[in-house]
Each structure stands twice: as C-alpha cells, then as structure tokens.
Amino acid sequence: MVERVRKVRSDKKREVKPTITMSLYECIDRLSYMTTNPIKDVAEEICVLGLQSEKTIDLLAGYFRRDYWIQERKLIRGDVSRAPYTFKDGDSQKRRISIRFSQSIHDKLSELAYALDMTVSSTTALLLKTAIYESTIFVDYVLKHLDDETTEARMNQLQYIVDFINGSNKEEPIDIRMLVSYILDKASTKTKDFKRTFVQFIEQYIEK
C-alpha cells in the first residue's frame, strides 16, 4: 500500500507568537476596535508596514549585528560588536498574541531577525513596538481602513484644515497624519464606530 503524502498549500501561513506588553496590546486592540478587524490581522499588517518603512528599519538599524538589505536596494551594515537588543519595558504585564504570516513575509522577518541576532518571535515583538509608535504607520493604517469614507471632498477638507492651522501657527506645522491622530484622540476608545466620528468631524467644516 502506497502512503499518500498530503500536499502543502503554497499560500499556507506561518504562525508566530510574540510576547508584548499590555500597553502595546491595548494599542493594537484599539486599532482593532476602530477598524473592526481582528487583532491578529491588525498586528500582521502593522508588521508588514513596518518591514516596508525605511524610517522604522532605520530606528532598528542601531541594533543590527549583521548586514541587512532594505527592499533589496539599500544595505545597512551590521556590527557584531554591538550588544543584542534587550527589552527593558517598564510595563511588567505582558501578553502573548498569535500572528500568521505568509511565507514571504515570514522570510523577511527571518532576515531581520538574523540581522538583529534575535529569534523571529522576539523580532516580531520589537517590530510591532517600533512600527506602531511610528505615527505615520499608525495613521496610514487607519486611513486605509476608512474605506469609502475618505472621499475626495473630505480629504480636500482635511488638507484645508491643515493649511488653516499652519497659517495661524507656523512654529509647529502639522500634516494630515497629525490631524488624523488628533481625531483619533477625540474618538472614544469604547466605540467601534470610528468611521462615523471621522465623518462627523470633517462634515462640520464642509459647506452645505
């Protein structure tokens, strides 16, 4: 009798279970609430955005012990004499989350882990921590999941508000991402309907 070998799906995902602080978990949970996406999907996308962000990688570069290529076009030299990164979070409460990555993203995480001289799990935790507090990634994620709420009229009005504020306060100029961050702060962390909060904030400035 010939034993049948089960085929492995080409799109099969790899599970990673990083341990993160409760404050980071709560931040991911807030994004999950606002965008009505599962926590595991939010964490996965934040990691992907982090891997694509040169700013995020530059923040990690000071800990590279081995060379690392950004998008296969920019080489960051590692230094084996550097001490490996160690987590020194003041938040003693931690929580493990489960994230599933495509094989290609898992491979990129493995390359980053090799450069950092860390496990893939620890690297994922560090990437999450670095990327989610990098404001452009946080806000870009929110804007992406506002879907059809980001109409041309509303985005134009966002830019108008930004220009108006900058015209009155030239010492500390802001951009659209900073304004969206402000709207996020205005939104209740208890509500799932962030989209309505976003629309109501913008609509009040649009002439009827």
C-alpha positions as CSV (number, residue, x, y, z in Angstrom):
1,M,0.0,0.0,0.0
2,V,1.4,3.4,-1.0
3,E,1.2,6.0,1.7
4,R,-0.4,9.3,0.4
5,V,1.6,12.4,1.1
6,R,-0.6,15.5,1.9
7,K,0.3,18.4,-0.3
8,V,1.4,21.6,1.4
9,R,-0.6,24.7,0.3
10,S,1.6,27.3,-1.4
11,D,-0.3,30.0,0.5
12,K,0.0,28.4,3.9
13,K,0.8,30.8,6.7
14,R,3.4,30.6,9.4
15,E,2.3,31.3,13.0
16,V,4.5,33.5,15.2
17,K,3.6,34.1,18.9
18,P,5.4,37.2,20.2
19,T,5.1,38.3,23.8
20,I,4.3,42.0,24.0
21,T,3.5,44.5,26.8
22,M,-0.1,45.1,27.8
23,S,0.2,48.7,26.7
24,L,1.2,47.6,23.2
25,Y,-1.6,45.0,23.2
26,E,-4.1,47.7,24.2
27,C,-2.9,49.9,21.3
28,I,-3.4,47.1,18.8
29,D,-6.8,46.3,20.4
30,R,-7.8,50.0,19.9
31,L,-6.9,49.8,16.2
32,S,-8.9,46.5,16.0
33,Y,-11.9,48.3,17.6
34,M,-11.7,51.3,15.3
35,T,-11.3,49.3,12.0
36,T,-13.4,46.3,13.0
37,N,-10.6,44.0,12.1
38,P,-9.3,41.0,14.2
39,I,-6.3,41.8,16.4
40,K,-4.2,39.1,14.6
41,D,-4.9,40.8,11.3
42,V,-4.1,44.3,12.7
43,A,-0.8,43.0,14.1
44,E,0.1,41.3,10.8
45,E,-0.5,44.4,8.7
46,I,1.4,46.7,11.1
47,C,4.4,44.3,10.8
48,V,4.2,44.3,7.1
49,L,4.0,48.1,7.0
50,G,7.0,48.2,9.4
51,L,9.1,46.0,7.1
52,Q,8.3,48.3,4.2
53,S,9.1,51.5,6.2
54,E,12.6,52.8,5.9
55,K,12.0,55.0,8.9
56,T,11.1,52.0,11.0
57,I,14.1,50.0,9.8
58,D,16.4,53.0,10.5
59,L,15.1,53.0,14.1
60,L,16.2,49.4,14.4
61,A,19.5,49.7,12.5
62,G,21.4,50.8,15.6
63,Y,20.9,47.2,16.9
64,F,22.0,45.4,13.7
65,R,24.8,42.9,14.4
66,R,24.7,41.6,10.8
67,D,24.1,43.3,7.4
68,Y,20.6,43.9,6.3
69,W,19.1,44.9,2.9
70,I,16.1,47.3,2.9
71,Q,13.8,46.2,0.0
72,E,17.0,44.8,-1.7
73,R,18.2,48.2,-2.7
74,K,19.8,49.7,0.4
75,L,22.4,47.9,2.5
76,I,22.7,48.7,6.2
77,R,26.0,47.4,7.7
78,G,25.8,45.4,10.9
79,D,28.4,45.4,13.7
80,V,28.9,42.2,15.6
81,S,30.5,44.1,18.5
82,R,27.1,45.6,19.3
83,A,25.2,44.2,22.3
84,P,22.0,42.4,21.2
85,Y,18.8,44.3,21.8
86,T,17.1,43.6,25.1
87,F,13.6,44.5,26.1
88,K,13.5,46.9,29.0
89,D,9.8,47.8,29.2
90,G,8.5,49.3,32.4
91,D,5.2,47.5,31.8
92,S,5.6,44.3,33.8
93,Q,2.4,42.9,32.5
94,K,2.8,41.1,29.2
95,R,0.6,39.1,26.8
96,R,1.3,36.7,24.0
97,I,-0.5,37.1,20.7
98,S,-0.7,34.9,17.7
99,I,0.0,36.3,14.3
100,R,0.0,34.3,11.0
101,F,2.3,35.5,8.2
102,S,2.6,34.4,4.6
103,Q,5.8,32.5,3.8
104,S,7.3,35.5,2.0
105,I,6.7,37.9,5.0
106,H,8.0,35.2,7.4
107,D,11.2,35.0,5.3
108,K,11.6,38.8,5.6
109,L,11.1,38.6,9.4
110,S,13.7,35.9,9.5
111,E,16.2,38.1,7.6
112,L,15.5,40.9,10.1
113,A,15.9,38.5,13.0
114,Y,19.3,37.4,11.6
115,A,20.5,41.0,11.4
116,L,19.3,41.7,14.9
117,D,20.7,38.3,16.2
118,M,17.3,37.6,17.8
119,T,14.5,35.0,17.4
120,V,11.7,35.6,14.9
121,S,9.3,35.8,17.8
122,S,11.3,38.5,19.6
123,T,12.0,40.3,16.4
124,T,8.2,40.4,15.6
125,A,7.6,41.9,19.1
126,L,10.3,44.6,18.5
127,L,9.0,45.3,15.0
128,L,5.4,45.8,16.3
129,K,6.6,48.0,19.2
130,T,8.7,50.2,16.8
131,A,6.3,50.4,13.9
132,I,3.1,51.1,15.8
133,Y,4.5,54.0,17.7
134,E,5.9,55.5,14.4
135,S,2.9,57.8,13.8
136,T,2.9,57.7,10.0
137,I,2.3,53.9,10.1
138,F,-0.4,54.1,12.8
139,V,-2.3,56.8,10.9
140,D,-1.7,55.3,7.4
141,Y,-3.3,52.1,8.7
142,V,-6.3,53.9,10.0
143,L,-6.8,55.9,6.7
144,K,-6.5,52.7,4.7
145,H,-9.3,51.1,6.6
146,L,-11.6,54.1,6.5
147,D,-12.5,52.7,3.0
148,D,-15.0,54.9,1.2
149,E,-15.2,57.4,4.0
150,T,-12.0,59.1,2.6
151,T,-13.8,60.8,-0.3
152,E,-12.1,63.4,-2.4
153,A,-14.2,66.2,-0.7
154,R,-13.3,65.0,2.8
155,M,-9.6,64.6,2.0
156,N,-9.5,68.1,0.5
157,Q,-11.2,69.4,3.6
158,L,-8.7,67.7,5.8
159,Q,-5.9,69.5,3.8
160,Y,-7.8,72.8,4.1
161,I,-8.0,72.4,7.9
162,V,-4.2,71.6,8.0
163,D,-3.4,74.7,5.8
164,F,-5.6,76.9,8.0
165,I,-3.9,75.7,11.2
166,N,-0.5,76.1,9.7
167,G,-1.3,79.6,8.6
168,S,-2.1,80.5,12.2
169,N,0.7,78.5,13.8
170,K,3.8,78.5,11.7
171,E,6.1,77.5,14.6
172,E,4.7,74.0,14.9
173,P,3.4,73.0,11.4
174,I,1.2,69.9,11.2
175,D,0.2,67.5,8.4
176,I,-2.8,65.3,7.6
177,R,-1.4,62.4,9.6
178,M,-1.1,64.6,12.7
179,L,-4.7,65.9,12.2
180,V,-6.0,62.3,11.9
181,S,-4.1,61.5,15.1
182,Y,-6.0,64.3,16.8
183,I,-9.3,62.9,15.5
184,L,-8.3,59.5,16.9
185,D,-7.7,61.1,20.3
186,K,-11.1,62.8,20.1
187,A,-12.8,59.4,19.4
188,S,-13.9,57.4,22.3
189,T,-11.8,54.2,22.8
190,K,-15.1,52.5,23.8
191,T,-16.8,52.9,20.4
192,K,-16.3,50.7,17.3
193,D,-17.8,53.4,15.1
194,F,-14.6,55.5,14.4
195,K,-15.7,56.0,10.8
196,R,-18.7,58.0,11.9
197,T,-16.6,60.0,14.3
198,F,-14.2,60.8,11.4
199,V,-17.0,61.8,9.1
200,Q,-18.8,64.0,11.7
201,F,-15.5,65.8,12.4
202,I,-14.9,66.6,8.7
203,E,-18.5,67.3,7.8
204,Q,-18.8,70.1,10.2
205,Y,-16.2,72.0,8.2
206,I,-17.7,71.3,4.7
207,E,-20.1,74.0,3.4
208,K,-23.5,72.6,2.7
